[in-house]
Structure formats: structure tokens, C-alpha cells
Amino acid sequence: MDFIDNPSFGHSKFKLPVFLVPVVMFAVLALGIWASKLYVDGVLDHHSHSESH
């Protein structure tokens, strides 16, 4: 288990700057909330149209 103590192990090529980590996390969270709202609206809209026919 020598690689745990070795900081060069892993994703050293595309390392994200520390200040961008919360920005990316917030963006992913907001995108997920937006996508789930679109999905729920689409399902509810489809459901209400199928009941009216």
C-alpha cells in the first residue's frame, strides 16, 4: 500500500484548482435539480394530457 502515501499517484495530469471545486459541485447540483424538474414537469404534463382524452 505504498501508493496511498504517494501524492503523485492518481489524476495529477488534469488536477482541478481548489477554488473551482465548489463551483463545479454547485453547477452539477443545479444542473441535476433543473433536469429533475424538467423530467417531473414532463411526466406530470404527459399524465394530465392522457387523462383528458
C-alpha positions as CSV (number, residue, x, y, z in Angstrom):
1,M,0.0,0.0,0.0
2,D,2.8,2.4,-0.9
3,F,0.7,4.3,-3.4
4,I,-1.6,5.9,-0.7
5,D,1.3,7.9,0.7
6,N,2.5,8.9,-2.8
7,P,0.8,12.2,-3.8
8,S,1.8,11.8,-7.4
9,F,-0.4,8.7,-7.8
10,G,-3.8,9.3,-9.5
11,H,-5.1,12.2,-11.5
12,S,-2.1,14.5,-11.5
13,K,-2.5,15.5,-15.1
14,F,-5.9,17.1,-15.0
15,K,-5.9,18.4,-11.5
16,L,-8.7,20.9,-10.8
17,P,-7.8,24.1,-9.0
18,V,-9.1,24.1,-5.4
19,F,-11.3,27.2,-5.8
20,L,-13.1,25.6,-8.8
21,V,-14.2,22.5,-6.9
22,P,-17.2,24.1,-5.1
23,V,-18.2,25.9,-8.3
24,V,-18.2,22.7,-10.2
25,M,-20.1,20.9,-7.4
26,F,-22.7,23.6,-7.3
27,A,-23.1,23.6,-11.1
28,V,-23.6,19.9,-11.1
29,L,-26.1,20.1,-8.3
30,A,-28.0,22.9,-10.0
31,L,-28.0,21.0,-13.3
32,G,-29.3,17.9,-11.6
33,I,-32.2,19.9,-9.9
34,W,-33.1,21.5,-13.2
35,A,-33.0,18.2,-15.1
36,S,-35.2,16.6,-12.5
37,K,-37.7,19.4,-12.6
38,L,-37.9,19.1,-16.4
39,Y,-38.4,15.4,-16.0
40,V,-41.2,15.8,-13.4
41,D,-42.9,18.5,-15.4
42,G,-42.8,16.4,-18.5
43,V,-44.2,13.3,-16.7
44,L,-47.0,15.4,-15.0
45,D,-47.8,17.1,-18.2
46,H,-48.0,13.9,-20.1
47,H,-50.1,12.3,-17.4
48,S,-52.6,15.2,-17.4
49,H,-52.9,15.0,-21.2
50,S,-53.6,11.3,-21.2
51,E,-56.3,11.7,-18.5
52,S,-58.1,14.4,-20.5
53,H,-58.6,12.1,-23.6
